[in-house]
């Protein structure tokens, strides 16, 4: 079993410089393939920033100033929703107009929501969506996930930041590289089986990152799906990763896409 205690101890022992002394340009990357298991209607008004699954529901954050939302809806759509062929929400909370909502994660019955440039982490009650606390941080907020009590954030650069849950103070950070080259514009995140899965802004793929070394160990090309929904030059890009632990499948979507895709992931032979 992956030990996050070991991860943190390694991050603390090594400085950022020392951590990458041994990075090799020929570090192997495993390529993955997918099978579409099913699709689900997705509200095309949602500018998807964060996505997760818990207890049979999707939780999603949608961005843009004046339009940011936090929504919840069932993984299995209702009969009424299927009948009218239009996605709906079970619950929604408008975010204050001064915020541009970004990445989202669920930890200990609290929803943690990043904001883009406002340097504010918003903490909501999972059931009521009531705002309970706001914590400051430096820099931009893009993607957010967690493992154990550690929150994990991207800021659109080639770095991943590890934060304490109690005060969102940075514990450490790691640079992400793929075969020795920095990977910039890291966006939405999901922590799956000891690895960090990340969208890259304006790229139709997901990278799988070792949280200790920062090495990209895997890549999932979703260009065939993305081209269905992303016109050239559009911001309707792939963004949104949710792991279904029960089904052992990956759900993906994009900004203002009309569908979510449930995928079975396997290594390419």
C-alpha positions as CSV (number, residue, x, y, z in Angstrom):
1,X,0.0,0.0,0.0
2,X,1.3,3.5,-0.8
3,X,2.5,5.3,2.3
4,X,1.8,9.0,2.3
5,X,3.9,9.3,5.5
6,X,6.8,8.1,3.4
7,X,6.0,10.7,0.7
8,X,6.0,13.6,3.2
9,X,9.2,12.4,4.9
10,X,11.0,12.2,1.6
11,X,9.8,15.6,0.6
12,X,11.0,17.1,3.8
13,X,14.4,15.3,3.8
14,X,15.2,16.4,0.2
15,X,15.2,20.0,-1.0
16,X,13.7,20.8,-4.3
17,X,17.2,20.9,-5.9
18,X,18.4,17.6,-4.4
19,X,15.2,15.9,-5.3
20,X,15.8,16.3,-9.0
21,X,19.5,15.5,-9.1
22,X,18.7,11.9,-10.2
23,X,16.0,12.7,-12.8
24,X,16.9,11.0,-16.1
25,X,15.8,12.3,-19.5
26,X,15.0,8.7,-20.6
27,X,12.7,8.0,-17.6
28,X,10.2,5.6,-19.2
29,X,6.5,6.7,-19.7
30,X,3.8,4.0,-19.8
31,X,1.1,4.8,-22.4
32,X,-2.5,3.9,-21.6
33,X,-5.5,3.2,-23.7
34,X,-9.2,3.4,-22.8
35,X,-12.5,1.8,-23.5
36,X,-15.7,3.9,-23.3
37,X,-17.9,2.1,-20.8
38,X,-20.7,4.7,-20.8
39,X,-21.6,8.3,-21.2
40,X,-23.7,10.7,-19.1
41,X,-25.3,14.0,-19.9
42,X,-23.3,17.0,-18.7
43,X,-24.6,20.5,-18.5
44,X,-22.8,22.5,-21.2
45,X,-23.2,25.7,-19.2
46,X,-20.6,24.4,-16.7
47,X,-17.1,25.7,-17.2
48,X,-15.6,22.6,-15.5
49,X,-12.7,23.3,-13.1
50,X,-12.9,20.5,-10.6
51,X,-14.7,17.1,-10.6
52,X,-15.0,14.2,-8.1
53,X,-17.3,11.3,-7.2
54,X,-18.5,10.5,-3.7
55,X,-21.3,8.2,-2.6
56,X,-23.0,8.0,-5.9
57,X,-22.8,11.7,-6.8
58,X,-20.6,14.0,-8.9
59,X,-19.4,17.2,-7.2
60,X,-18.3,19.8,-9.7
61,X,-16.9,23.3,-9.6
62,X,-17.6,25.7,-12.5
63,X,-15.5,28.8,-13.1
64,X,-15.7,32.3,-14.6
65,X,-16.3,35.6,-12.8
66,X,-19.9,36.2,-12.0
67,X,-20.8,32.6,-13.1
68,X,-18.9,30.4,-10.7
69,X,-20.9,27.5,-9.2
70,X,-20.6,24.5,-6.9
71,X,-23.0,21.7,-8.1
72,X,-23.9,18.1,-7.1
73,X,-25.8,15.6,-9.3
74,X,-26.1,11.8,-9.4
75,X,-23.8,9.6,-11.3
76,X,-26.8,7.7,-12.5
77,X,-29.2,10.2,-14.0
78,X,-32.8,10.2,-13.0
79,X,-35.6,9.0,-15.2
80,X,-36.8,12.6,-15.7
81,X,-33.4,13.7,-16.7
82,X,-33.0,10.9,-19.2
83,X,-36.5,11.5,-20.6
84,X,-35.9,15.2,-21.3
85,X,-32.3,14.6,-22.5
86,X,-31.1,17.5,-20.4
87,X,-28.6,17.4,-17.6
88,X,-29.8,18.7,-14.2
89,X,-28.4,19.4,-10.8
90,X,-29.5,17.9,-7.4
91,X,-28.0,20.9,-5.6
92,X,-26.2,24.1,-6.6
93,X,-24.5,27.0,-4.8
94,X,-23.5,30.2,-6.6
95,X,-20.0,31.5,-5.6
96,X,-19.5,35.1,-4.7
97,X,-19.0,37.2,-7.9
98,X,-15.5,38.3,-6.8
99,X,-14.2,34.7,-7.1
100,X,-13.3,32.6,-10.1
101,X,-13.9,29.0,-8.9
102,X,-11.1,26.5,-9.7
103,X,-10.1,23.0,-8.4
104,X,-12.3,21.0,-5.9
105,X,-11.7,18.2,-3.5
106,X,-13.7,16.5,-0.7
107,X,-12.0,15.8,2.6
108,X,-13.7,14.9,6.0
109,X,-17.1,16.0,4.8
110,X,-15.8,19.4,3.7
111,X,-15.6,20.6,0.1
112,X,-12.3,22.5,-0.5
113,X,-12.5,25.0,-3.4
114,X,-9.6,26.9,-4.9
115,X,-10.0,30.3,-6.5
116,X,-8.0,31.4,-9.5
117,X,-6.3,34.7,-8.6
118,X,-8.0,35.7,-5.3
119,X,-5.6,33.6,-3.1
120,X,-8.5,32.2,-1.1
121,X,-9.4,28.6,-0.3
122,X,-13.1,28.3,0.3
123,X,-14.4,25.5,2.5
124,X,-18.0,24.4,2.2
125,X,-20.2,22.0,4.1
126,X,-20.6,18.9,2.0
127,X,-24.4,18.6,2.5
128,X,-25.6,22.2,2.7
129,X,-23.0,23.9,0.5
130,X,-22.8,26.6,3.2
131,X,-19.4,28.4,3.2
132,X,-17.8,27.7,6.6
133,X,-14.2,29.0,6.3
134,X,-11.8,30.9,4.1
135,X,-8.1,30.3,4.2
136,X,-5.4,32.4,2.4
137,X,-2.6,31.1,0.2
138,X,0.0,32.6,-2.1
139,X,-0.1,32.3,-5.9
140,X,-2.8,31.1,-8.2
141,X,-5.2,28.1,-7.8
142,X,-5.8,25.7,-10.6
143,X,-6.2,22.0,-9.7
144,X,-6.9,20.5,-6.3
145,X,-6.9,16.9,-4.8
146,X,-5.8,15.3,-1.6
147,X,-4.3,12.2,0.0
148,X,-4.8,11.5,3.6
149,X,-4.9,14.9,5.3
150,X,-2.6,16.6,2.7
151,X,-4.1,18.8,0.1
152,X,-2.4,18.9,-3.3
153,X,-2.6,21.9,-5.6
154,X,-1.4,23.1,-9.0
155,X,-1.0,26.7,-10.1
156,X,-0.7,26.4,-13.8
157,X,3.1,26.0,-13.7
158,X,5.2,22.9,-13.7
159,X,5.0,22.5,-9.9
160,X,2.7,20.6,-7.6
161,X,2.2,22.0,-4.0
162,X,1.5,20.0,-0.9
163,X,-0.5,21.8,1.8
164,X,-1.5,21.1,5.4
165,X,-5.3,20.6,5.8
166,X,-5.7,22.7,9.0
167,X,-4.3,26.0,7.7
168,X,-3.4,25.3,4.0
169,X,0.2,26.2,4.7
170,X,2.6,24.8,2.0
171,X,4.5,21.7,3.3
172,X,6.6,21.4,0.1
173,X,6.5,21.3,-3.7
174,X,7.8,19.2,-6.5
175,X,8.6,20.0,-10.1
176,X,6.9,17.8,-12.7
177,X,9.0,16.5,-15.5
178,X,8.4,14.2,-18.4
179,X,11.6,12.5,-19.7
180,X,13.6,15.3,-18.1
181,X,11.5,18.2,-19.5
182,X,9.3,20.4,-17.3
183,X,5.5,19.9,-17.8
184,X,3.8,23.3,-17.6
185,X,0.2,24.3,-17.2
186,X,-0.8,21.4,-14.9
187,X,-4.5,21.8,-14.2
188,X,-7.2,19.6,-12.7
189,X,-6.0,16.7,-10.4
190,X,-7.1,13.4,-9.0
191,X,-5.2,11.1,-6.6
192,X,-5.5,7.5,-7.8
193,X,-3.7,4.5,-6.3
194,X,-0.7,6.4,-5.1
195,X,-0.3,8.6,-8.2
196,X,-1.4,12.1,-9.2
197,X,-3.4,12.2,-12.4
198,X,-3.4,15.6,-14.0
199,X,-5.0,17.5,-16.9
200,X,-2.7,19.8,-18.8
201,X,-4.4,23.0,-20.0
202,X,-5.1,22.9,-23.8
203,X,-3.7,19.4,-24.1
204,X,-6.0,16.4,-24.9
205,X,-4.3,14.0,-22.5
206,X,-3.9,13.1,-18.8
207,X,-0.5,12.5,-17.3
208,X,0.2,10.2,-14.3
209,X,2.7,11.6,-11.9
210,X,4.8,10.1,-9.1
211,X,4.2,12.4,-6.1
212,X,7.7,12.0,-4.7
213,X,9.9,12.4,-7.7
214,X,7.6,14.5,-9.9
215,X,8.3,12.2,-12.8
216,X,5.5,11.6,-15.3
217,X,5.2,7.8,-15.3
218,X,2.1,7.5,-17.5
219,X,0.1,9.2,-20.3
220,X,-3.4,8.8,-21.4
221,X,-4.2,10.2,-24.9
222,X,-7.8,11.4,-25.1
223,X,-7.5,13.4,-28.3
224,X,-10.2,11.3,-30.1
225,X,-12.8,12.2,-27.4
226,X,-11.6,15.8,-27.1
227,X,-11.9,16.6,-30.8
228,X,-15.6,15.8,-30.6
229,X,-16.1,18.8,-28.3
230,X,-13.2,21.2,-28.7
231,X,-13.2,23.4,-31.8
232,X,-9.8,24.9,-32.8
233,X,-8.9,27.9,-30.6
234,X,-11.7,27.2,-28.2
235,X,-11.6,27.2,-24.4
236,X,-13.9,24.1,-24.4
237,X,-10.9,22.0,-23.5
238,X,-10.5,18.6,-21.7
239,X,-10.7,19.3,-17.9
240,X,-12.2,17.1,-15.3
241,X,-11.0,13.8,-13.8
242,X,-13.1,11.7,-11.3
243,X,-12.2,8.2,-10.1
244,X,-15.0,5.8,-9.5
245,X,-13.5,3.6,-6.8
246,X,-16.5,1.2,-6.8
247,X,-16.4,0.6,-10.6
248,X,-12.6,1.1,-10.9
249,X,-13.3,3.4,-13.8
250,X,-12.3,7.0,-14.7
251,X,-14.8,9.7,-15.6
252,X,-13.6,12.6,-17.8
253,X,-15.2,15.7,-19.2
254,X,-14.3,19.2,-20.4
255,X,-15.3,22.8,-20.1
256,X,-18.8,23.3,-21.5
257,X,-18.9,19.7,-22.8
258,X,-22.4,18.1,-23.2
259,X,-21.1,14.7,-22.0
260,X,-19.1,12.9,-19.3
261,X,-17.3,9.7,-20.4
262,X,-16.8,6.7,-18.2
263,X,-13.6,4.9,-19.2
264,X,-11.9,1.6,-18.4
265,X,-8.1,2.3,-18.5
266,X,-5.4,-0.3,-19.4
267,X,-1.8,-0.1,-20.4
268,X,-1.1,-0.1,-24.1
269,X,0.3,-3.4,-25.2
